């Protein structure tokens, strides 16, 4: 079983799913692949964001209701993927994953960002930052990854990068991260059903040839489960 903590399945809120039917197809694909829970993480503080946070809550309830009506057996939670902006101070309690102390942080893929400083600040506020698709940031090397992990951050890698489907990432880079023990979670970062589709099963099947079961379980289930196990209030 899988738990997908980074997705753009929520409809008509960013550059992910654009309508309810696409979202339902994406959820059906997650279920068929063996995913038991999904955290919906629409973009916040970045250009793809199309609506206010209040709309995220409305869409979440609409999608959850339709999924139940369609018999799609999957647990849904609301979170956000928050882009670091130096002039903004997000409400981490509002944007955290499923009402927990875990927050999904995104940084610029072009401009050098103060990742270590941001992680330090967020941890001092008693949140646990998860750095999204860190393999996509050319200025983040392995030493920096180790330092932010020492501060208490988690590192998330996209399944698409591991499978060699992200043209911006050399396939060997995330594989080396996995071998060096730098990765805490693998997520889909899915955006659609025909491109950047839910792909955790494909990634899991690929990695089975190279890594022991214990590590696979941690990346795809055990560590994500720790997030959901820390929930103090349900959506």
MOZI-V189726 format. One record per pair of residues at least 6 apart in sequence whose C-alpha atoms are under 8 Angstrom apart, sorted by the first residue. I is the first residue (numbers start at 1). J is the second residue. D is the distance in whole Angstrom. If there is no record, write none. Layout:
BEGIN
i=I j=J d=D
i=I j=J d=D
END
This chain:
BEGIN
i=1 j=34 d=5
i=1 j=35 d=5
i=1 j=36 d=6
i=1 j=220 d=8
i=1 j=221 d=7
i=2 j=34 d=6
i=2 j=35 d=4
i=2 j=36 d=6
i=2 j=37 d=7
i=2 j=200 d=7
i=2 j=220 d=5
i=2 j=221 d=5
i=3 j=35 d=6
i=3 j=36 d=6
i=3 j=37 d=5
i=3 j=38 d=6
i=3 j=220 d=6
i=3 j=221 d=6
i=3 j=224 d=6
i=3 j=225 d=7
i=4 j=35 d=7
i=4 j=37 d=6
i=4 j=38 d=5
i=4 j=39 d=6
i=4 j=186 d=8
i=4 j=187 d=5
i=4 j=188 d=7
i=4 j=200 d=8
i=4 j=220 d=8
i=4 j=224 d=7
i=5 j=38 d=6
i=5 j=39 d=5
i=5 j=40 d=7
i=5 j=41 d=8
i=5 j=187 d=6
i=5 j=188 d=8
i=5 j=224 d=7
i=6 j=38 d=8
i=6 j=39 d=6
i=6 j=40 d=7
i=6 j=41 d=6
i=6 j=81 d=8
i=6 j=187 d=6
i=6 j=188 d=6
i=6 j=189 d=5
i=6 j=190 d=8
i=7 j=38 d=8
i=7 j=39 d=7
i=7 j=40 d=5
i=7 j=41 d=5
i=7 j=42 d=7
i=7 j=187 d=8
i=7 j=188 d=6
i=7 j=189 d=5
i=7 j=190 d=5
i=7 j=191 d=7
i=8 j=14 d=8
i=8 j=15 d=8
i=8 j=16 d=5
i=8 j=17 d=6
i=8 j=40 d=6
i=8 j=41 d=6
i=8 j=42 d=6
i=8 j=43 d=8
i=8 j=189 d=7
i=8 j=190 d=6
i=8 j=191 d=5
i=8 j=192 d=8
i=9 j=16 d=6
i=9 j=17 d=5
i=9 j=23 d=5
i=9 j=26 d=7
i=9 j=27 d=8
i=9 j=40 d=6
i=9 j=41 d=8
i=9 j=42 d=8
i=9 j=190 d=7
i=9 j=191 d=6
i=9 j=192 d=7
i=10 j=16 d=7
i=10 j=17 d=6
i=10 j=20 d=8
i=10 j=23 d=6
i=10 j=40 d=6
i=10 j=41 d=8
i=10 j=42 d=7
i=10 j=59 d=7
i=10 j=60 d=7
i=10 j=63 d=7
i=11 j=17 d=5
i=11 j=18 d=5
i=11 j=19 d=5
i=11 j=20 d=6
i=11 j=22 d=8
i=11 j=23 d=6
i=11 j=59 d=7
i=12 j=18 d=4
i=12 j=19 d=6
i=12 j=50 d=8
i=13 j=42 d=7
i=13 j=43 d=8
i=13 j=49 d=6
i=13 j=50 d=5
i=13 j=51 d=6
i=13 j=56 d=7
i=14 j=42 d=6
i=14 j=43 d=6
i=14 j=48 d=5
i=14 j=49 d=5
i=14 j=50 d=5
i=14 j=51 d=8
i=15 j=48 d=5
i=15 j=49 d=8
i=15 j=191 d=7
i=16 j=42 d=8
i=16 j=190 d=8
i=16 j=191 d=4
i=16 j=192 d=6
i=17 j=23 d=6
i=17 j=191 d=6
i=17 j=192 d=6
i=20 j=63 d=7
i=22 j=192 d=7
i=22 j=193 d=7
i=23 j=63 d=8
i=23 j=192 d=8
i=24 j=63 d=8
i=24 j=66 d=8
i=24 j=67 d=7
i=25 j=193 d=7
i=26 j=192 d=7
i=26 j=193 d=6
i=26 j=197 d=7
i=26 j=198 d=7
i=27 j=72 d=7
i=27 j=74 d=8
i=28 j=72 d=6
i=29 j=198 d=7
i=30 j=198 d=6
i=30 j=199 d=8
i=31 j=72 d=8
i=31 j=73 d=7
i=31 j=74 d=7
i=33 j=199 d=8
i=33 j=200 d=7
i=33 j=201 d=5
i=34 j=201 d=7
i=35 j=74 d=7
i=36 j=73 d=8
i=36 j=74 d=5
i=36 j=75 d=6
i=37 j=74 d=5
i=37 j=75 d=4
i=37 j=76 d=6
i=37 j=77 d=8
i=38 j=74 d=7
i=38 j=75 d=6
i=38 j=76 d=5
i=38 j=77 d=6
i=39 j=76 d=6
i=39 j=77 d=5
i=39 j=78 d=6
i=39 j=79 d=6
i=39 j=97 d=7
i=39 j=98 d=7
i=40 j=76 d=7
i=40 j=77 d=6
i=40 j=78 d=5
i=40 j=79 d=6
i=40 j=80 d=7
i=41 j=78 d=7
i=41 j=79 d=5
i=41 j=80 d=4
i=41 j=81 d=5
i=41 j=97 d=8
i=42 j=49 d=7
i=42 j=56 d=8
i=42 j=79 d=7
i=42 j=80 d=5
i=42 j=81 d=6
i=43 j=49 d=5
i=43 j=80 d=6
i=43 j=81 d=5
i=43 j=82 d=6
i=43 j=83 d=7
i=44 j=80 d=7
i=44 j=81 d=6
i=44 j=82 d=5
i=44 j=83 d=6
i=45 j=82 d=6
i=45 j=83 d=5
i=45 j=84 d=7
i=45 j=85 d=7
i=46 j=82 d=8
i=46 j=83 d=6
i=57 j=78 d=8
i=60 j=78 d=7
i=64 j=76 d=7
i=67 j=73 d=8
i=77 j=97 d=8
i=77 j=98 d=5
i=77 j=235 d=7
i=78 j=97 d=6
i=78 j=98 d=5
i=78 j=99 d=8
i=78 j=235 d=7
i=79 j=95 d=6
i=79 j=96 d=5
i=79 j=97 d=4
i=79 j=98 d=5
i=79 j=99 d=8
i=79 j=103 d=8
i=80 j=95 d=6
i=80 j=96 d=7
i=80 j=97 d=7
i=80 j=103 d=8
i=80 j=104 d=7
i=81 j=103 d=8
i=81 j=104 d=5
i=81 j=105 d=6
i=81 j=106 d=6
i=81 j=132 d=8
i=82 j=95 d=8
i=82 j=103 d=8
i=82 j=104 d=6
i=82 j=105 d=5
i=82 j=106 d=6
i=83 j=105 d=6
i=83 j=106 d=4
i=83 j=107 d=6
i=83 j=108 d=8
i=84 j=105 d=7
i=84 j=106 d=6
i=84 j=107 d=6
i=84 j=108 d=8
i=92 j=103 d=7
i=92 j=127 d=8
i=93 j=99 d=7
i=93 j=100 d=8
i=93 j=101 d=8
i=95 j=103 d=7
i=96 j=102 d=6
i=96 j=103 d=5
i=96 j=104 d=7
i=97 j=103 d=6
i=97 j=104 d=7
i=97 j=227 d=8
i=98 j=228 d=7
i=98 j=231 d=7
i=98 j=234 d=7
i=98 j=235 d=7
i=99 j=231 d=6
i=99 j=232 d=7
i=99 j=233 d=6
i=99 j=234 d=7
i=99 j=235 d=7
i=100 j=227 d=7
i=100 j=228 d=8
i=100 j=230 d=6
i=100 j=231 d=5
i=100 j=232 d=7
i=101 j=126 d=7
i=101 j=127 d=5
i=101 j=128 d=6
i=101 j=230 d=8
i=102 j=127 d=6
i=102 j=128 d=5
i=102 j=129 d=6
i=102 j=130 d=7
i=102 j=227 d=7
i=103 j=127 d=7
i=103 j=128 d=6
i=103 j=129 d=5
i=103 j=130 d=6
i=104 j=129 d=6
i=104 j=130 d=5
i=104 j=131 d=6
i=104 j=132 d=6
i=105 j=129 d=6
i=105 j=130 d=6
i=105 j=131 d=5
i=105 j=132 d=6
i=106 j=131 d=6
i=106 j=132 d=5
i=106 j=133 d=8
i=107 j=113 d=7
i=107 j=115 d=8
i=107 j=132 d=8
i=107 j=137 d=8
i=108 j=137 d=7
i=109 j=136 d=6
i=109 j=137 d=5
i=109 j=138 d=7
i=110 j=137 d=8
i=110 j=138 d=8
i=112 j=139 d=6
i=115 j=148 d=8
i=116 j=144 d=7
i=116 j=147 d=7
i=116 j=148 d=6
i=119 j=129 d=6
i=119 j=148 d=7
i=119 j=151 d=7
i=119 j=153 d=7
i=120 j=148 d=8
i=120 j=151 d=6
i=122 j=128 d=7
i=122 j=129 d=7
i=123 j=129 d=7
i=123 j=151 d=7
i=123 j=152 d=7
i=123 j=153 d=8
i=128 j=152 d=7
i=128 j=153 d=6
i=128 j=154 d=7
i=129 j=152 d=8
i=129 j=153 d=5
i=129 j=154 d=6
i=130 j=153 d=6
i=130 j=154 d=5
i=130 j=155 d=6
i=130 j=156 d=6
i=131 j=153 d=7
i=131 j=154 d=6
i=131 j=155 d=5
i=131 j=156 d=6
i=132 j=155 d=7
i=132 j=156 d=5
i=132 j=157 d=7
i=133 j=155 d=8
i=133 j=156 d=5
i=133 j=157 d=4
i=133 j=158 d=6
i=134 j=140 d=7
i=134 j=155 d=7
i=134 j=156 d=7
i=134 j=157 d=6
i=135 j=157 d=7
i=135 j=161 d=8
i=135 j=169 d=7
i=135 j=173 d=7
i=135 j=174 d=6
i=136 j=168 d=7
i=136 j=169 d=6
i=142 j=177 d=8
i=142 j=182 d=8
i=145 j=155 d=8
i=145 j=182 d=7
i=146 j=182 d=7
i=148 j=154 d=8
i=149 j=155 d=7
i=154 j=183 d=7
i=154 j=184 d=6
i=154 j=185 d=8
i=155 j=182 d=7
i=155 j=183 d=5
i=155 j=184 d=5
i=155 j=185 d=6
i=156 j=183 d=6
i=156 j=184 d=6
i=156 j=185 d=5
i=156 j=186 d=6
i=156 j=187 d=7
i=157 j=174 d=7
i=157 j=183 d=7
i=157 j=185 d=6
i=157 j=186 d=5
i=157 j=187 d=6
i=158 j=186 d=6
i=158 j=187 d=5
i=158 j=188 d=5
i=158 j=189 d=6
i=159 j=186 d=6
i=159 j=187 d=6
i=159 j=188 d=5
i=159 j=189 d=8
i=159 j=199 d=7
i=159 j=200 d=6
i=159 j=203 d=6
i=160 j=166 d=6
i=160 j=188 d=7
i=160 j=196 d=7
i=160 j=199 d=7
i=160 j=203 d=8
i=161 j=169 d=6
i=161 j=170 d=8
i=161 j=171 d=6
i=161 j=174 d=7
i=162 j=171 d=6
i=162 j=172 d=8
i=162 j=174 d=6
i=162 j=175 d=6
i=162 j=203 d=7
i=163 j=171 d=7
i=163 j=203 d=6
i=163 j=206 d=8
i=164 j=170 d=7
i=164 j=171 d=5
i=177 j=183 d=6
i=183 j=219 d=7
i=184 j=218 d=7
i=184 j=219 d=6
i=184 j=223 d=7
i=185 j=218 d=7
i=185 j=219 d=4
i=185 j=220 d=6
i=185 j=223 d=7
i=185 j=224 d=7
i=186 j=200 d=8
i=186 j=219 d=5
i=186 j=220 d=6
i=187 j=200 d=7
i=187 j=220 d=7
i=188 j=197 d=8
i=188 j=198 d=6
i=188 j=199 d=6
i=188 j=200 d=6
i=189 j=196 d=8
i=189 j=198 d=8
i=190 j=196 d=5
i=190 j=197 d=5
i=190 j=198 d=5
i=190 j=199 d=8
i=191 j=197 d=6
i=192 j=198 d=8
i=200 j=220 d=8
i=204 j=216 d=7
i=204 j=220 d=8
i=207 j=216 d=8
i=208 j=216 d=7
i=218 j=224 d=8
END
